[in-house]
Amino acid sequence: MTDDLLDGPGDGVGRVLGTADATPLTFWTAVAPGSYLQLDDVVVTRRELPDREPVTIAGVVTQVRARHEGAQFDSDVFAIADGTLPAQVQEAAEVTTTRVDPEFYVPPTPGAVVHRAEGDARARALHFDRMERRIPMGMGRDGVPVYLNADFLDGTRGAHVSISGISGVATKTSFATFLLYSVFRSGVLGGDAVNAKALIFNVKGEDLLFLDHPNTRLDDATRAGYAKLGLDAGAFPDVRVHAPPRVGDSSGTPDVSSRLTGVDSFYWTLSEFCADRLLPYVFADADDERQQYTMVVHSVAAHLARHAQPADGGVSIDGVRLGSYADLVDHVVEQLNDDETRGDWAGSAVGLGTVNAFARRLIGSKKDLGRLIRGDLATRRPHSINTAESAQVTVVDLHNLPDRAQRFVVGVTLKSEFERKEKAGTAKPLLFVVLDELNKYAPREGSSPIKEVLLDIAERGRSLGVILVGAQQTASEVERRIVTNSAIRVVGRLDPAEASRPEYGFLPPAQRQRALLAKPGTMFVNQPDIPVPLCLEFPFPAWATRVSEAGRAPSETLRSITQAADPFAVVGSSAADDDIPF
């Protein structure tokens, strides 16, 4: 096996440098005349030993330098260029060791030939040969596929992905969706891929509403790139989109503008809101947990759960029928302002100032949550988000919702999905949760109901088959336990101040610098069994990322839950008759 690892050209690309210390973990190589090494190249060399088999040392180039040998002063460069001062240009590359075979840690010998690793040698140097299940992530700098060990994604040996980078430049969501596509279509999940699910929260624009539409900008070169990764270039075959109802629309029409078919509206009935004790998620900001009125929140939620009775779509409390969220809020505030009933709702040990603080916050939620918590729509109409009964990919559109409403939807949806997986008691089928702006939902400081759910997923989700794919601009502002529980860490284009944070200590210094310059589509991926993050470029999406790229809609999108109940509910109120898609 050791001899096979050196299958590169006989003369090699350089020799181990003798003027810099060589260690078993890092060494420098002088680049031979007429050759070159660039960052991320994979190289291999051999150390002969007198009393045992040779040791093969493979690694990745993490720094490259060039200098004039024979020059003393900065100005000598001009004399050397004119030919009046003899000197030689010499390039050298720093190599960080990725594999030692057999594991006998000795430094390479100065002068030993260094080869560029290709083929099987490259695969062994990057531990791809030890991956029983390999997920293609993209192409390396050498144009050869780079893989992710599925064991560290699906919970076998680790789980969860953390993706960091500047918004709009780092292409975090694009990489997350490509990773999902690769997981579902590469065959690594075997028969489990059919039942595996993905839950994607769309927080910016309507870019993720067309995952099931082919991309009209796809060209032959991109198709060839997918084929090189072992993937067919196409859209996600099974997608269901959920959107909130339009403001002021009594029919519950989904609030989307660019997609008119295959969209279902989601909401919660007043009865569900009370029975499931969802009130704490109205106060889902981390700042709320630092306030004393959180005691009132849980007391009121418990009172609603005990006394609210379903009544024709709304609820009845103490004989009073409430038909909307605004009615419910007004009733709660009225009871809290009444000296006789305040103790029953808020508890006897809570001061009036705390109750008033809760009431002000609750009243402020009426505008944001009124369209999500309904008493005027049929309770039997399908309206819930349940991945077990949905398509393989479920997209929940949040971009038209204010911040408080977004938090409510994310918190309640994750709570219900995690509880469902807990009741099932098995990790299969897998559920991948893609959530952008993770620093907003699970900030480093403070506490909130959403943060507690996300921590639960990060710490126990692996055993239950819930895999978090979290994206954020700043990993330094995300709860540490969520980041540290992520087996896979991905970095795109970074802000200079953010790149200096200790959360990116897994990046070698040169890669930290490169992360400031990375172009869209370039990612640095760190996984547990490879000691150096791998730089890769993932291909252009084969699915539409905006309405202008969307090809013909698949027939499945014409059969949504909403249309089964109300075929006109998915048609925007401003659409002309000619725009009706049936």
Residue pairs with C-beta under 8 A, 6 or more apart in sequence:
1 101
2 46
2 53
2 54
2 55
2 56
2 101
2 102
4 120
4 121
5 44
5 56
5 58
5 101
5 117
5 120
5 121
5 124
5 125
6 44
6 46
6 56
6 115
6 121
7 118
7 119
7 120
7 121
8 44
8 115
8 116
8 117
8 118
8 121
9 115
9 116
11 32
11 113
12 32
12 113
12 114
12 115
12 116
13 29
13 31
13 32
13 35
13 36
13 37
13 43
13 114
13 115
13 116
14 29
14 30
14 31
14 32
14 35
14 37
14 93
14 113
14 114
15 29
15 30
15 32
15 110
15 111
15 112
15 113
15 114
16 22
16 27
16 28
16 29
16 30
16 45
16 108
16 109
16 110
16 111
16 112
16 114
17 27
17 28
17 29
17 30
17 92
17 110
18 110
18 111
20 27
20 28
20 92
21 27
22 28
22 107
22 108
22 109
22 110
23 107
24 57
24 97
24 100
24 105
24 106
24 107
25 96
25 97
25 105
26 59
26 94
26 95
26 96
26 97
27 57
27 59
27 94
27 95
27 97
27 107
27 108
28 92
28 93
28 94
28 95
29 37
29 43
29 45
29 92
29 93
29 95
29 114
30 90
30 91
30 92
31 37
31 90
31 91
31 92
31 93
36 91
37 43
37 61
37 64
37 91
37 93
37 116
38 61
38 64
38 141
39 61
39 62
39 63
39 64
39 141
39 510
39 514
39 535
40 60
40 61
40 140
40 141
40 142
40 534
40 535
41 60
41 61
41 93
41 116
41 141
41 142
42 58
42 59
42 60
42 61
42 98
42 116
42 117
42 121
42 122
42 125
42 126
42 142
43 58
43 59
43 60
43 61
43 93
43 95
43 114
43 115
43 116
43 117
43 125
44 56
44 57
44 58
44 59
44 114
44 115
44 117
44 121
44 125
45 56
45 57
45 108
45 112
45 113
45 114
45 115
46 54
46 55
46 56
46 57
46 108
46 112
46 113
47 54
47 55
47 56
47 57
47 106
47 107
47 108
47 109
47 112
48 54
48 109
49 55
49 104
49 106
52 104
53 102
55 100
55 101
55 102
55 104
55 106
56 99
56 100
56 101
57 97
57 99
57 100
57 108
58 97
58 98
58 99
58 100
58 101
58 117
58 121
58 124
58 125
59 95
59 96
59 97
59 98
59 99
59 125
59 532
60 95
60 96
60 98
60 125
60 126
60 532
60 534
61 93
61 94
61 95
62 94
62 95
62 96
62 508
62 510
62 511
62 532
63 93
63 94
63 508
63 509
63 510
64 91
64 92
64 93
64 94
65 91
65 92
65 93
65 94
66 89
66 90
66 91
66 92
67 89
67 90
67 92
68 76
68 77
68 80
68 87
68 88
68 89
68 90
69 87
69 88
69 89
69 90
70 80
70 85
70 86
70 87
70 88
71 77
71 80
71 85
71 87
76 85
76 87
79 85
80 86
80 87
95 114
96 508
96 531
96 532
97 531
98 125
98 126
98 127
98 530
98 531
98 532
99 124
99 125
99 126
99 127
101 124
115 121
117 124
117 125
120 129
122 128
122 142
122 144
123 129
126 146
126 530
126 534
127 149
127 529
127 530
128 134
128 147
130 529
131 147
131 149
131 150
131 151
131 529
132 151
133 149
133 150
133 151
133 188
134 147
134 148
134 149
134 150
134 186
134 188
135 147
135 148
135 149
135 150
135 153
135 179
135 182
135 183
135 186
135 188
136 145
136 146
136 147
136 148
136 182
136 186
136 229
136 230
136 231
137 146
137 147
137 148
137 179
137 182
137 523
137 525
137 536
137 538
138 145
138 146
138 178
138 229
138 523
138 536
138 537
138 538
138 539
139 145
139 146
139 225
139 228
139 229
139 536
139 537
139 538
139 539
140 146
140 534
140 535
140 536
141 535
145 228
145 229
145 230
146 525
146 534
146 536
148 179
148 488
148 525
148 527
149 157
149 527
149 528
149 529
150 156
150 183
150 188
150 189
151 157
151 158
152 158
152 159
152 487
152 488
152 527
152 528
152 529
153 159
153 161
153 183
153 467
153 487
153 488
154 189
154 430
154 465
154 467
155 427
155 430
155 461
155 462
155 463
155 465
155 467
157 487
157 528
158 462
158 487
158 488
158 528
159 461
159 462
159 467
159 468
159 485
159 487
160 458
160 461
160 462
160 467
160 468
160 469
160 470
160 482
160 485
160 486
160 487
160 488
161 176
161 179
161 467
161 468
161 469
161 470
161 486
161 487
161 488
161 489
161 490
162 438
162 470
162 472
162 475
162 478
162 482
162 483
162 486
162 488
162 489
162 490
163 170
163 172
163 175
163 176
163 469
163 470
163 471
163 472
163 490
163 491
163 492
163 523
164 170
164 172
164 471
164 472
164 473
164 474
164 475
164 489
164 490
164 491
164 492
164 494
164 498
164 503
164 504
165 171
165 172
165 471
165 473
165 491
165 492
165 493
165 494
165 518
166 473
166 492
166 493
166 494
166 495
167 473
169 492
169 493
169 520
170 491
170 492
170 493
170 494
170 518
170 520
171 492
171 520
171 521
171 523
172 436
172 471
172 472
172 490
172 492
173 204
173 207
173 208
173 434
173 436
173 471
174 520
174 521
174 538
174 541
174 545
175 490
175 492
175 523
175 538
176 434
176 469
176 471
177 200
177 208
177 211
177 434
177 541
177 543
178 538
178 539
178 541
179 469
180 198
180 200
180 393
180 432
180 434
180 469
181 231
181 236
181 542
181 543
182 229
182 231
183 189
183 193
183 196
183 432
184 193
184 196
184 198
184 236
184 392
185 193
185 231
185 232
186 229
186 230
186 231
187 193
189 196
189 430
192 428
192 429
192 430
195 428
195 429
196 392
196 429
196 430
196 431
196 432
197 387
197 388
197 390
197 392
197 393
197 394
197 429
197 430
197 431
197 432
198 387
198 392
198 393
198 394
198 431
198 432
198 433
198 434
199 385
199 387
199 394
199 396
199 413
199 417
199 431
199 432
199 433
199 434
200 208
200 211
200 393
200 394
200 395
200 396
200 434
201 396
201 398
201 409
201 410
201 413
201 434
201 435
201 436
202 208
202 209
202 395
202 396
202 397
202 398
202 399
203 398
203 399
203 406
203 436
203 437
204 399
204 436
205 399
205 546
206 256
206 257
206 258
206 259
206 397
206 399
206 546
206 547
207 545
207 546
208 395
208 397
208 545
209 241
209 256
209 258
209 259
209 263
209 395
209 397
210 258
210 259
210 543
210 544
210 545
210 546
210 547
210 549
210 550
211 235
211 236
211 239
211 393
211 395
211 543
211 544
212 235
212 236
212 237
212 238
212 239
212 262
212 393
212 543
212 553
212 554
212 556
212 557
213 235
213 543
213 544
213 549
213 550
213 551
213 552
213 553
213 554
214 234
214 235
214 542
214 543
214 544
214 550
214 551
214 552
215 235
215 540
215 541
215 542
215 543
215 544
215 545
215 549
215 550
215 551
216 544
216 549
216 550
216 551
217 540
217 549
218 233
218 540
218 542
222 233
222 539
222 540
222 542
223 233
223 542
225 539
225 540
226 232
226 233
226 539
226 542
227 233
229 539
233 539
233 542
234 542
234 543
235 542
235 543
235 544
235 551
235 554
236 392
236 393
236 543
237 392
237 554
237 556
238 391
238 392
238 393
238 556
239 262
239 391
239 392
239 393
239 394
239 395
239 556
239 557
240 262
240 264
240 390
240 391
240 393
240 394
240 395
240 560
240 561
241 256
241 259
241 262
241 263
241 264
241 395
241 397
241 560
242 254
242 263
242 264
242 265
242 266
242 385
242 394
242 395
242 396
242 397
243 254
243 255
243 256
243 263
243 264
243 265
243 266
243 397
243 400
244 254
244 255
244 265
244 266
244 267
244 371
244 372
244 397
244 398
244 400
244 401
244 405
244 409
245 252
245 253
245 254
245 255
245 265
245 267
245 371
245 372
245 374
245 377
246 253
246 254
246 255
246 371
246 573
247 255
247 371
248 371
249 255
249 371
249 573
250 376
251 566
251 569
252 265
252 267
252 374
252 377
252 381
252 383
252 569
253 265
253 569
253 570
253 571
253 572
253 573
254 263
254 264
254 265
254 397
254 562
254 569
254 570
255 265
255 371
255 397
255 400
256 263
256 397
256 400
256 572
257 572
258 546
258 547
259 547
260 570
260 571
260 572
260 575
260 579
260 581
261 553
261 557
261 558
261 560
261 563
261 570
261 581
262 553
262 556
262 557
262 558
262 559
262 560
262 563
262 570
263 560
263 562
263 570
264 382
264 383
264 560
264 561
264 562
265 383
265 562
265 569
266 372
266 383
266 384
266 385
266 396
266 409
267 371
267 372
267 373
267 374
267 377
267 383
268 278
268 372
268 373
268 374
268 383
268 384
268 412
269 313
269 373
269 374
269 375
269 377
269 379
269 383
270 308
270 313
270 314
270 315
270 322
270 323
270 324
270 325
270 328
270 373
270 374
270 375
271 308
271 310
271 314
271 315
271 379
272 278
273 279
273 304
273 325
273 328
273 373
274 304
274 305
274 308
274 315
274 328
275 305
275 308
276 305
276 416
277 301
277 302
277 304
277 305
278 301
278 408
278 412
279 297
279 300
279 301
279 304
280 294
280 297
280 298
280 301
280 449
281 407
281 408
281 411
281 412
281 415
281 449
281 450
282 297
282 362
282 365
282 369
282 404
282 408
283 293
283 294
283 297
283 361
283 449
284 404
284 407
284 408
284 411
284 448
284 449
284 450
285 404
285 407
285 448
286 443
286 445
286 446
286 447
286 448
286 451
287 446
288 294
288 297
288 361
288 448
289 446
289 447
289 448
290 446
291 357
292 350
292 354
292 357
293 354
293 355
293 357
293 358
293 361
295 346
295 347
295 350
295 354
296 336
296 346
296 347
296 350
296 354
296 355
296 358
297 358
299 345
299 346
299 347
299 350
300 332
300 336
300 345
300 346
300 358
303 344
303 345
304 317
304 332
307 317
307 318
308 315
308 316
308 317
309 315
309 316
309 317
310 316
310 379
311 321
312 321
313 323
313 374
313 375
313 376
313 377
313 378
313 379
314 321
314 322
314 323
314 324
314 327
314 375
314 376
315 321
315 322
315 328
315 375
316 322
317 331
320 331
322 328
322 331
322 375
323 375
323 376
324 370
324 374
324 375
324 376
325 366
325 369
325 370
325 372
325 373
325 374
325 375
326 366
326 370
327 375
328 373
328 375
329 362
329 363
329 365
329 366
332 345
332 359
332 362
333 359
333 362
333 363
335 341
335 342
335 344
335 345
336 342
336 345
336 346
336 355
336 358
336 359
337 359
342 355
346 354
346 355
346 358
365 404
367 402
368 401
368 402
368 404
368 405
368 408
369 404
369 405
369 408
372 401
372 405
372 408
372 409
377 383
381 565
382 561
382 562
382 564
382 565
384 416
385 394
385 396
385 413
385 416
385 417
386 416
386 417
386 420
387 394
387 417
387 431
388 420
391 556
396 409
396 413
398 405
398 406
398 409
398 410
401 409
403 440
407 440
407 441
407 448
407 450
410 435
410 441
410 450
411 441
411 448
411 449
411 450
411 453
414 433
414 450
414 453
414 454
414 457
415 449
415 453
417 431
417 433
417 466
418 453
418 456
418 457
418 461
418 464
418 466
421 431
421 464
421 465
421 466
422 464
424 464
426 464
426 465
427 462
427 463
427 464
427 465
428 465
429 465
430 465
430 466
430 467
431 465
431 466
431 467
432 467
432 469
433 457
433 466
433 467
433 468
433 469
434 469
434 471
435 441
435 454
435 468
435 469
435 470
435 471
436 471
436 472
437 471
437 472
437 473
438 454
438 470
438 471
438 472
438 478
438 482
439 472
439 473
439 474
439 475
439 477
439 478
441 450
441 451
441 454
442 450
442 451
442 454
442 455
442 470
442 478
442 479
442 482
443 451
443 477
443 478
443 479
444 476
444 477
444 478
444 479
444 480
451 479
454 468
454 470
454 479
454 482
455 479
455 481
455 482
457 466
457 468
458 468
458 481
458 482
458 485
458 486
459 481
459 485
461 467
461 468
468 482
468 486
470 478
470 482
470 486
472 478
473 495
473 498
474 495
474 498
474 501
475 483
475 498
475 501
475 503
475 504
476 498
476 501
476 502
476 503
483 489
483 503
487 527
487 528
488 525
488 526
488 527
489 506
489 525
489 526
489 533
490 523
490 524
490 525
490 526
491 504
491 507
491 515
491 523
491 524
491 526
491 533
492 515
492 518
492 520
492 522
492 523
492 524
493 515
493 516
493 517
493 518
493 519
493 520
493 522
494 504
494 512
494 515
494 516
494 518
496 516
498 504
499 507
499 512
499 515
499 516
500 512
504 512
504 515
506 526
506 533
507 515
507 524
507 526
507 533
508 532
508 533
511 524
511 533
511 535
514 524
514 535
515 524
518 524
521 537
521 538
521 540
522 535
522 536
522 537
523 535
523 536
523 537
523 538
524 533
524 534
524 535
525 533
525 534
525 536
526 533
526 534
527 534
544 550
544 551
553 581
558 581
558 582
560 570
562 569
562 570
563 569
563 570
567 582
571 579
571 580
571 581
